[in-house]
Amino acid sequence: MAEHLASIFGTEKDRVNCPFYFKIGACRHGDRCSRLHNKPTISPTLLLSNMYQRPDMITPGVDPQGQPIDPRKIQEHFEDFYEDIFEELNKFGEIESLNICDNLADHMVGNVYVQFKEEDQAAAALRALQGRFYSGRPIIVDFSPVTDFREATCRQFEENSCNRGGYCNFMHVKQISRDLRRKLYGRYRRSRGSRSRSRSLSPYHRRESDRHGDYRDRDYRNGRHSGDRYGRFDSDGGRRRHGSPRRTKSPVREGSEERRARIEQWNREKEEKQW
């Protein structure tokens, strides 16, 4: 019996727990739902409810004054918001995914889902966001049961074939440009790649790399890389979302490594002369 209940938990066959809340973290019935909404006490995913206010909130493609809005302006407005939220949430840890709903139903419109790599990172972000405001509106944040966004998103929407439109009960995730994705998520890939190279290189090649190939890290620390919207230092199309946050080297640690390299070079030259 216990195995059967576990196998149907969060599915349509489960008559006790709400499958929509389990998959999406939101339910159109809200507190009036006949099934239970089991809110997690800890999760790597946070839900910021109704946070994104699209400029065509009342009528798609039309501003509050009834004038048509250029779709490029709508996308620009969305990407400015996305980058703003990403940079703020990134302070608490590595972001695996940041998804913003393009749905129109009240329980999903403007919902922001952020999934961190670790649960304690999400907990720190939740504590910091509680009681804060964004654009004059209070931030409503809570842990979300959603951990697999493949189950939460509408596949028909991704194929441009959803006939339910903005009132679909599954997520219609609004997409950002490839350039912005490279800029925001590429930092994790670069960080992992640089650490892998530093572990695999011999001391001699590491010194050569420090002399000739470390200009990329210097540019990043000096702020030039942060303005690179087109992600020239990335090559995977912005699809990678996993990795580790970038850690800048300590000046003290850099100085000690350079001194150690010079001492090793001096000892090598001394031994060659004696030989």
NUNUVEX-482751 format. One record per atom (N, C-alpha, C): residue in three letters; x, y, z. Coordinates in pm, whole numbers, padded with zeros to 5 digits, always signed. Atoms other than C-alpha are relative to their C-alpha. Layout:
N
ALAXYZ/...
***
This chain:
275
MET+00083-00121+00000/MET+00000+00000+00000/MET+00086+00126+00000/ALA-00089-00117-00007/ALA+00279+00242+00090/ALA+00072+00022-00132/GLU-00067-00012+00130/GLU+00459+00166-00236/GLU-00094+00057-00105/HIS+00098-00050+00095/HIS+00141+00232-00431/HIS-00023+00150+00019/LEU+00020-00142-00027/LEU+00086+00569-00261/LEU+00121+00082-00044/ALA-00122-00071+00042/ALA+00447+00665-00324/ALA+00008+00011-00151/SER-00010+00000+00147/SER+00418+00571-00693/SER-00096+00100-00066/ILE+00099-00091+00060/ILE+00112+00792-00753/ILE+00008+00140+00059/PHE-00009-00131-00065/PHE+00223+01086-00535/PHE+00025+00109-00103/GLY-00018-00114+00091/GLY+00183+01413-00724/GLY-00048-00025-00141/THR+00056+00028+00132/THR+00007+01250-01021/THR-00151+00020+00004/GLU+00145-00016+00008/GLU-00352+01273-01142/GLU-00073-00108+00080/LYS+00062+00108-00076/LYS-00423+00943-00965/LYS+00001+00029+00150/ASP-00007-00035-00142/ASP-00331+01102-00631/ASP-00120+00088+00035/ARG+00122-00073-00037/ARG-00664+01210-00478/ARG+00018+00084+00126/VAL-00026-00074-00124/VAL-00500+01368-00175/VAL+00084+00124-00028/ASN-00094-00109+00027/ASN-00214+01585-00304/ASN-00023+00059-00139/CYS+00026-00069+00125/CYS-00253+01844-00579/CYS+00116-00020-00098/PRO-00108+00025+00095/PRO-00055+01738-00887/PRO+00053+00128-00064/PHE-00045-00125+00061/PHE-00042+02092-01031/PHE+00093+00076+00095/TYR-00088-00069-00094/TYR+00105+02237-00715/TYR+00133-00074+00011/PHE-00122+00080-00011/PHE+00356+01951-00698/PHE+00091+00025-00121/LYS-00080-00016+00121/LYS+00469+02004-01059/LYS+00039+00145-00027/ILE-00017-00138+00042/ILE+00435+02381-01097/ILE+00020+00097+00116/GLY-00012-00088-00116/GLY+00432+02521-00746/GLY-00109+00105+00007/ALA+00113-00093+00002/ALA+00106+02704-00824/ALA-00123-00076-00047/CYS+00126+00067+00035/CYS-00258+02603-00857/CYS-00107+00106-00021/ARG+00101-00101+00032/ARG-00545+02795-01016/ARG-00109+00009+00106/HIS+00102-00001-00105/HIS-00772+02701-00726/HIS+00049+00066+00129/GLY-00054-00063-00119/GLY-00537+02844-00465/GLY-00038-00074+00127/ASP+00037+00060-00128/ASP-00648+02786-00107/ASP-00132-00077-00007/ARG+00128+00070+00015/ARG-00985+02658-00236/ARG+00016-00138-00063/CYS-00025+00129+00064/CYS-00823+02354-00395/CYS-00042-00114+00094/SER+00049+00113-00081/SER-00976+02026-00276/SER+00113-00095+00039/ARG-00113+00087-00033/ARG-00633+01863-00262/ARG+00106+00081+00076/LEU-00099-00064-00085/LEU-00339+01936-00037/LEU+00113+00063-00081/HIS-00118-00066+00053/HIS-00063+02182-00125/HIS+00110-00015+00104/ASN-00107+00027-00096/ASN+00241+02044+00053/ASN+00117+00095-00027/LYS-00106-00099+00018/LYS+00469+02345+00085/LYS+00129-00049+00065/PRO-00126+00051-00057/PRO+00832+02241+00131/PRO+00058+00098+00102/THR-00069-00083-00100/THR+01026+02365+00431/THR+00142+00036-00046/ILE-00131-00031+00058/ILE+01349+02361+00228/ILE-00001-00051-00144/SER-00003+00038+00140/SER+01417+02345-00145/SER+00108+00083-00069/PRO-00094-00083+00076/PRO+01679+02460-00397/PRO-00070+00103-00088/THR+00076-00087+00090/THR+01399+02641-00584/THR-00085+00098+00079/LEU+00084-00103-00058/LEU+01232+02968-00489/LEU-00102+00047-00104/LEU+00102-00061+00085/LEU+00910+03111-00630/LEU-00023+00143+00047/LEU+00030-00140-00025/LEU+00874+03488-00650/LEU-00129+00029-00077/SER+00131-00002+00063/SER+00503+03520-00719/SER-00032+00135-00063/ASN+00052-00118+00072/ASN+00369+03766-00979/ASN+00098+00117+00000/MET-00100-00106-00014/MET+00695+03960-00974/MET+00022+00078-00129/TYR-00025-00070+00126/TYR+00742+04036-01343/TYR-00128+00065-00052/GLN+00113-00076+00051/GLN+00507+04309-01464/GLN+00027+00039-00145/ARG-00026-00027+00141/ARG+00502+04300-01841/ARG-00070+00128-00043/PRO+00059-00128+00039/PRO+00430+04631-02019/PRO-00136-00014-00068/ASP+00131+00023+00063/ASP+00133+04474-02202/ASP-00082-00094+00089/MET+00064+00087-00098/MET-00017+04326-01887/MET-00151-00015-00024/ILE+00146+00003+00016/ILE-00379+04416-01967/ILE-00039-00072-00130/THR+00026+00061+00130/THR-00386+04327-02337/THR+00132-00028-00069/PRO-00128+00032+00064/PRO-00097+04141-02507/PRO+00026+00087-00124/GLY-00040-00081+00114/GLY+00087+04370-02746/GLY-00049+00142+00003/VAL+00058-00134-00009/VAL-00093+04684-02629/VAL+00031+00059+00137/ASP-00030-00064-00128/ASP+00008+04934-02360/ASP-00129+00043+00070/PRO+00122-00039-00074/PRO-00235+05062-02090/PRO-00080+00112-00067/GLN+00070-00107+00071/GLN-00320+05360-02315/GLN-00066-00047-00129/GLY+00062+00055+00120/GLY-00433+05128-02594/GLY+00086+00010-00124/GLN-00088-00012+00114/GLN-00132+05190-02817/GLN+00082-00129-00018/PRO-00079+00122+00023/PRO+00049+04897-02983/PRO+00145+00019+00042/ILE-00139-00004-00045/ILE+00393+04813-02844/ILE+00085-00085-00094/ASP-00095+00073+00084/ASP+00687+04710-03059/ASP+00046-00125+00076/PRO-00044+00123-00069/PRO+00766+04343-02973/PRO+00146+00007+00045/ARG-00139-00013-00042/ARG+01133+04437-02960/ARG+00012+00077+00131/LYS+00000-00075-00125/LYS+01058+04686-02683/LYS-00045-00089+00116/ILE+00047+00093-00104/ILE+00869+04417-02490/ILE+00113-00094+00040/GLN-00110+00091-00029/GLN+01164+04179-02521/GLN+00113+00072+00073/GLU-00105-00078-00068/GLU+01410+04451-02420/GLU-00038+00026+00146/HIS+00048-00022-00137/HIS+01198+04533-02114/HIS+00015-00128+00083/PHE-00011+00128-00070/PHE+01190+04163-02021/PHE+00145-00035+00032/GLU-00140+00037-00022/GLU+01564+04110-02061/GLU+00067+00091+00101/ASP-00050-00089-00105/ASP+01642+04417-01851/ASP-00041-00051+00138/PHE+00050+00055-00126/PHE+01427+04267-01576/PHE+00074-00129+00034/TYR-00065+00130-00021/TYR+01581+03921-01618/TYR+00143+00020+00051/GLU-00139-00023-00040/GLU+01937+04052-01592/GLU+00007+00061+00140/ASP+00005-00064-00131/ASP+01848+04268-01293/ASP-00023-00104+00109/ILE+00031+00103-00099/ILE+01698+03973-01105/ILE+00114-00100+00013/PHE-00109+00098-00002/PHE+01978+03735-01203/PHE+00118+00053+00081/GLU-00116-00056-00069/GLU+02251+03967-01079/GLU-00024+00012+00150/GLU+00030-00011-00144/GLU+02075+04021-00747/GLU+00000-00138+00066/LEU+00008+00134-00059/LEU+02005+03651-00686/LEU+00134-00073-00005/ASN-00131+00064+00013/ASN+02353+03549-00800/ASN+00091+00029+00119/LYS-00079-00033-00120/LYS+02489+03713-00484/LYS-00007-00111+00105/PHE+00021+00101-00102/PHE+02358+03417-00284/PHE+00052-00137-00041/GLY-00053+00128+00043/GLY+02505+03135-00490/GLY-00024-00025-00148/GLU+00010+00034+00142/GLU+02521+02964-00825/GLU-00144-00029-00041/ILE+00135+00018+00051/ILE+02199+02979-01024/ILE+00002-00106-00110/GLU+00009+00104+00103/GLU+02116+02664-01218/GLU-00100+00038-00107/SER+00098-00045+00099/SER+01809+02811-01385/SER-00084+00113+00059/LEU+00090-00110-00036/LEU+01598+03126-01377/LEU-00108+00004-00107/ASN+00111+00009+00095/ASN+01257+03087-01541/ASN-00111+00097+00039/ILE+00105-00099-00022/ILE+00992+03355-01580/ILE-00119-00036-00089/CYS+00119+00044+00073/CYS+00637+03265-01680/CYS-00056+00111-00089/ASP+00067-00090+00093/ASP+00472+03425-01981/ASP-00150-00025+00000/ASN+00143+00031-00010/ASN+00131+03295-01871/ASN-00080+00124+00041/LEU+00088-00113-00033/LEU-00168+03526-01817/LEU-00094-00029+00116/ALA+00088+00033-00112/ALA-00365+03335-01551/ALA+00053+00060+00130/ASP-00038-00073-00121/ASP-00366+03505-01211/ASP+00102-00074+00085/HIS-00089+00074-00089/HIS-00183+03225-01029/HIS+00138-00023-00060/MET-00129+00024+00064/MET+00103+03218-01281/MET+00060+00124-00066/VAL-00050-00116+00075/VAL+00136+03561-01442/VAL+00118+00063+00072/GLY-00119-00065-00055/GLY+00483+03704-01385/GLY+00074-00079+00104/ASN-00070+00081-00100/ASN+00597+03415-01166/ASN+00146-00018-00039/VAL-00144+00016+00021/VAL+00975+03395-01127/VAL+00045-00120+00082/TYR-00053+00119-00066/TYR+01133+03058-01047/TYR+00152+00003-00011/VAL-00146+00006+00002/VAL+01499+03048-00947/VAL+00044-00126+00072/GLN-00052+00123-00058/GLN+01677+02721-00884/GLN+00149+00015+00024/PHE-00141-00008-00037/PHE+02007+02734-00697/PHE+00062-00139-00003/LYS-00068+00129-00001/LYS+02269+02465-00696/LYS-00015-00069+00134/GLU+00009+00056-00134/GLU+02239+02419-00319/GLU-00121+00056+00073/GLU+00118-00042-00076/GLU+01945+02437-00080/GLU+00032+00116+00095/ASP-00033-00107-00094/ASP+02131+02658+00168/ASP+00014+00134-00070/GLN-00006-00124+00078/GLN+02187+02914-00107/GLN-00140+00057-00019/ALA+00139-00043+00014/ALA+01812+02926-00171/ALA-00054+00054+00132/ALA+00047-00044-00131/ALA+01748+02959+00202/ALA+00055+00139+00033/ALA-00059-00132-00025/ALA+01988+03254+00226/ALA-00068+00107-00085/ALA+00069-00096+00087/ALA+01820+03424-00071/ALA-00140+00029+00053/LEU+00136-00020-00053/LEU+01475+03371+00082/LEU+00002+00094+00121/ARG-00008-00086-00118/ARG+01580+03530+00410/ARG+00029+00145-00039/ALA-00039-00135+00040/ALA+01733+03828+00230/ALA-00113+00072-00074/LEU+00104-00062+00082/LEU+01432+03887+00003/LEU-00128+00030+00077/GLN+00123-00022-00076/GLN+01162+03872+00267/GLN-00006+00144+00053/GLY+00019-00137-00044/GLY+01024+04217+00341/GLY+00055+00105-00093/ARG-00055-00097+00095/ARG+01189+04378+00040/ARG-00102+00032-00109/PHE+00088-00045+00108/PHE+01029+04561-00252/PHE+00077+00004-00131/TYR-00058-00016+00134/TYR+01089+04568-00626/TYR-00096+00087-00081/SER+00081-00097+00075/SER+00964+04865-00831/SER-00125+00042+00079/GLY+00110-00046-00084/GLY+00747+04970-00538/GLY-00098-00107+00041/ARG+00090+00109-00033/ARG+00581+04629-00504/ARG+00071-00098+00094/PRO-00065+00096-00092/PRO+00647+04382-00217/PRO+00033-00130-00072/ILE-00043+00127+00056/ILE+00834+04067-00307/ILE-00061-00114+00082/ILE+00062+00117-00064/ILE+00635+03751-00228/ILE+00083-00122-00039/VAL-00095+00109+00030/VAL+00887+03467-00201/VAL-00023-00116+00095/ASP+00015+00122-00081/ASP+00865+03109-00079/ASP+00072-00113-00069/PHE-00056+00120+00061/PHE+01020+02770-00134/PHE-00101-00062-00095/SER+00087+00064+00099/SER+00883+02585-00434/SER+00034-00148-00010/PRO-00028+00143+00016/PRO+00845+02209-00479/PRO+00058-00035-00137/VAL-00046+00029+00136/VAL+00952+02240-00845/VAL+00151-00019-00001/THR-00143+00025+00019/THR+01289+02081-00912/THR+00030-00048-00142/ASP-00017+00046+00138/ASP+01236+01941-01263/ASP-00090+00085-00089/PHE+00080-00091+00081/PHE+01125+02215-01499/PHE-00047-00064-00131/ARG+00050+00070+00119/ARG+01086+01968-01783/ARG-00143-00049+00020/GLU+00135+00045-00031/GLU+00775+01837-01607/GLU-00096+00118+00016/ALA+00086-00116-00029/ALA+00648+02189-01535/ALA-00032+00082-00124/THR+00019-00085+00118/THR+00680+02349-01879/THR-00093-00066-00102/CYS+00093+00046+00104/CYS+00430+02322-02163/CYS+00079-00035-00126/ARG-00074+00043+00119/ARG+00582+02118-02445/ARG-00061+00058-00128/GLN+00065-00057+00118/GLN+00324+02247-02692/GLN+00041+00146-00021/PHE-00044-00139+00011/PHE+00426+02605-02615/PHE+00140+00008-00061/GLU-00134+00002+00055/GLU+00788+02519-02690/GLU-00001-00032-00148/GLU+00014+00034+00143/GLU+00669+02384-03026/GLU-00094+00095-00073/ASN+00091-00100+00058/ASN+00446+02689-03087/ASN-00133-00060-00044/SER+00125+00065+00037/SER+00139+02468-03087/SER-00100-00009+00116/CYS+00092+00005-00112/CYS-00032+02531-02751/CYS-00127+00080-00033/ASN+00126-00067+00034/ASN-00400+02611-02813/ASN-00069+00062+00121/ARG+00058-00061-00120/ARG-00465+02724-02456/ARG+00047+00143+00020/GLY-00050-00137-00011/GLY-00265+03041-02497/GLY+00059+00030+00137/GLY-00057-00042-00127/GLY-00161+03238-02191/GLY-00068-00059+00122/TYR+00073+00055-00113/TYR-00417+03059-01975/TYR+00026-00150+00017/CYS-00041+00139-00018/CYS-00246+02721-02001/CYS+00044-00021+00145/ASN-00035+00030-00139/ASN-00192+02551-01664/ASN+00144-00043+00018/PHE-00142+00030-00009/PHE+00167+02460-01747/PHE+00081+00124-00037/MET-00083-00119+00018/MET+00456+02704-01762/MET+00026+00030-00147/HIS-00048-00054+00126/HIS+00506+02912-02073/HIS+00120+00087+00034/VAL-00121-00069-00044/VAL+00865+03009-02002/VAL+00046+00098-00108/LYS-00044-00104+00093/LYS+00965+03337-02166/LYS+00151-00010-00017/GLN-00140+00023+00030/GLN+01301+03304-02337/GLN+00078+00130-00012/ILE-00091-00113+00020/ILE+01596+03541-02328/ILE+00086-00028-00123/SER-00084+00016+00118/SER+01834+03599-02615/SER+00122-00087+00031/ARG-00119+00082-00018/ARG+02132+03372-02668/ARG+00116+00083+00054/ASP-00109-00086-00047/ASP+02367+03665-02611/ASP-00008+00023+00150/LEU+00015-00023-00143/LEU+02224+03741-02268/LEU+00024-00128+00079/ARG-00023+00127-00069/ARG+02229+03373-02173/ARG+00149-00028+00011/ARG-00145+00017-00006/ARG+02596+03355-02262/ARG+00063+00090+00106/LYS-00057-00096-00094/LYS+02670+03663-02059/LYS-00025-00042+00144/LEU+00035+00030-00138/LEU+02489+03547-01745/LEU+00047-00138+00044/TYR-00033+00135-00041/TYR+02542+03171-01740/TYR+00141-00041-00042/GLY-00133+00035+00046/GLY+02875+03168-01921/GLY+00105+00014+00109/ARG-00098-00020-00108/ARG+03053+03284-01604/ARG+00028-00130+00073/TYR-00020+00126-00070/TYR+02999+02942-01447/TYR+00086-00094-00083/ARG-00078+00087+00088/ARG+03141+02759-01748/ARG+00146+00044-00002/ARG-00138-00049+00003/ARG+03448+02983-01762/ARG+00072-00032+00129/SER-00061+00028-00129/SER+03509+02933-01392/SER+00043-00145+00011/ARG-00035+00142-00006/ARG+03498+02555-01418/ARG+00114-00031-00095/GLY-00106+00026+00097/GLY+03718+02555-01729/GLY+00135+00048+00049/SER-00128-00054-00046/SER+03985+02774-01572/SER+00056-00084+00113/ARG-00049+00082-00110/ARG+04004+02558-01258/ARG+00046-00136-00050/SER-00042+00128+00055/SER+04025+02238-01464/SER+00138+00011-00063/ARG-00131-00019+00063/ARG+04318+02377-01663/ARG+00108+00017+00106/SER-00101-00024-00102/SER+04498+02492-01348/SER+00037-00128+00073/ARG-00030+00126-00066/ARG+04470+02144-01196/ARG+00080-00093-00090/SER-00062+00096+00090/SER+04590+01960-01507/SER+00136+00044-00050/LEU-00125-00047+00054/LEU+04882+02181-01612/LEU+00116-00029+00094/SER-00120+00014-00080/SER+05235+02107-01495/SER+00045+00136+00050/PRO-00045-00131-00050/PRO+05414+02380-01293/PRO+00062+00085-00109/TYR-00063-00078+00107/TYR+05615+02480-01601/TYR-00105+00062-00090/HIS+00104-00052+00089/HIS+05309+02513-01825/HIS-00090+00098+00072/ARG+00082-00095-00073/ARG+05119+02687-01549/ARG+00066+00137+00003/ARG-00071-00128+00002/ARG+05391+02951-01533/ARG-00011+00064-00137/GLU+00012-00054+00134/GLU+05381+02987-01911/GLU-00140+00057-00023/SER+00137-00049+00015/SER+05003+03021-01895/SER-00019+00129+00075/ASP+00011-00124-00076/ASP+05035+03285-01626/ASP+00060+00117-00077/ARG-00064-00109+00073/ARG+05272+03482-01848/ARG-00077+00041-00124/HIS+00051-00028+00134/HIS+05096+03452-02181/HIS-00151-00008-00013/GLY+00142+00023+00024/GLY+04736+03341-02133/GLY-00093+00052+00106/ASP+00085-00042-00111/ASP+04613+03505-01817/ASP-00064+00135-00023/TYR+00060-00131+00026/TYR+04503+03827-01987/TYR-00151-00007+00007/ARG+00146+00010-00005/ARG+04147+03691-01999/ARG-00049+00027+00141/ASP+00043-00022-00137/ASP+04123+03678-01619/ASP+00020+00145+00042/ARG-00022-00139-00037/ARG+04273+04024-01587/ARG-00108+00088-00059/ASP+00106-00078+00062/ASP+04019+04163-01832/ASP-00130-00017+00076/TYR+00125+00023-00074/TYR+03736+03999-01638/TYR+00000+00076+00131/ARG-00005-00069-00129/ARG+03855+04139-01306/ARG-00004+00151-00017/ASN+00001-00144+00022/ASN+03903+04483-01455/ASN-00134+00052-00050/GLY+00133-00042+00035/GLY+03540+04486-01561/GLY-00028+00005-00148/ARG+00025-00006+00144/ARG+03586+04468-01940/ARG-00094-00111-00044/HIS+00081+00114+00042/HIS+03429+04125-01961/HIS-00146+00018+00038/SER+00138-00012-00046/SER+03118+04226-01769/SER-00087+00077-00098/GLY+00079-00073+00098/GLY+03014+04455-02052/GLY-00015-00072-00132/ASP+00004+00076+00125/ASP+03044+04183-02314/ASP-00133-00071-00011/ARG+00134+00057+00009/ARG+02677+04121-02391/ARG-00005-00118-00095/TYR+00008+00104+00103/TYR+02760+03893-02684/TYR+00079-00125+00037/GLY-00062+00124-00047/GLY+02961+03638-02481/GLY+00108-00054-00090/ARG-00102+00045+00095/ARG+03267+03621-02708/ARG+00090-00107+00060/PHE-00088+00096-00064/PHE+03451+03408-02452/PHE-00067-00135+00020/ASP+00075+00123-00017/ASP+03185+03135-02462/ASP-00020-00064-00137/SER+00011+00068+00129/SER+03141+02871-02726/SER-00107-00107-00005/ASP+00098+00108-00002/ASP+02854+02645-02623/ASP-00142+00048-00026/GLY+00133-00049+00033/GLY+02562+02866-02731/GLY-00082+00036+00122/GLY+00075-00038-00120/GLY+02469+02949-02370/GLY-00088-00109+00055/ARG+00090+00106-00047/ARG+02312+02608-02315/ARG+00041-00054+00136/ARG-00045+00058-00125/ARG+02526+02510-02021/ARG-00048+00083+00118/ARG+00050-00070-00117/ARG+02372+02593-01688/ARG+00066-00050+00129/HIS-00057+00056-00121/HIS+02584+02389-01452/HIS+00145+00041+00010/GLY-00138-00038-00023/GLY+02919+02471-01299/GLY+00015+00055+00139/SER-00025-00059-00131/SER+03057+02670-01010/SER+00020+00148-00016/PRO-00017-00144+00010/PRO+03060+03041-00935/PRO+00146+00037-00011/ARG-00136-00044+00023/ARG+03368+03228-01044/ARG+00059+00056+00128/ARG-00070-00053-00116/ARG+03621+03297-00773/ARG+00125+00071-00048/THR-00119-00076+00038/THR+03875+03569-00829/THR+00114-00036+00093/LYS-00116+00036-00079/LYS+04227+03496-00711/LYS+00035+00111+00098/SER-00046-00097-00098/SER+04357+03662-00400/SER+00132+00058-00046/PRO-00130-00060+00037/PRO+04640+03912-00473/PRO+00114-00061+00079/VAL-00105+00062-00080/VAL+04835+03753-00187/VAL+00037-00135-00056/ARG-00026+00133+00055/ARG+04792+03408-00337/ARG+00071+00011-00134/GLU-00068-00018+00128/GLU+04892+03533-00681/GLU+00146+00034+00020/GLY-00137-00039-00024/GLY+05205+03695-00540/GLY+00085-00116+00047/SER-00075+00115-00050/SER+05311+03379-00357/SER+00026-00101-00111/GLU-00020+00092+00112/GLU+05262+03168-00670/GLU+00109+00049-00093/GLU-00104-00055+00086/GLU+05480+03400-00874/GLU+00137-00015+00065/ARG-00129+00016-00070/ARG+05754+03394-00609/ARG+00045-00145-00003/ARG-00033+00142+00004/ARG+05736+03015-00594/ARG+00050-00041-00138/ALA-00043+00032+00137/ALA+05766+02996-00972/ALA+00140+00050-00026/ARG-00136-00055+00023/ARG+06072+03222-00975/ARG+00104-00080+00076/ILE-00095+00079-00077/ILE+06239+03016-00700/ILE+00027-00133-00067/GLU-00017+00128+00068/GLU+06174+02692-00886/GLU+00085+00017-00127/GLN-00079-00025+00120/GLN+06315+02842-01207/GLN+00146+00024+00036/TRP-00137-00029-00043/TRP+06622+02968-01022/TRP+00070-00128+00042/ASN-00059+00127-00042/ASN+06682+02625-00862/ASN+00031-00088-00119/ARG-00025+00081+00119/ARG+06648+02457-01201/ARG+00124+00048-00074/GLU-00117-00055+00070/GLU+06900+02690-01361/GLU+00129-00029+00078/LYS-00117+00027-00084/LYS+07137+02639-01065/LYS+00046-00143-00018/GLU-00034+00140+00016/GLU+07118+02261-01101/GLU+00060-00027-00137/GLU-00056+00019+00134/GLU+07182+02280-01475/GLU+00142+00049-00009/LYS-00136-00050+00001/LYS+07490+02490-01420/LYS+00095-00096+00073/GLN-00084+00094-00074/GLN+07625+02245-01158/GLN+00022-00126-00081/TRP-00013+00121+00081/TRP+07557+01955-01394/TRP+00101+00020-00114/
***
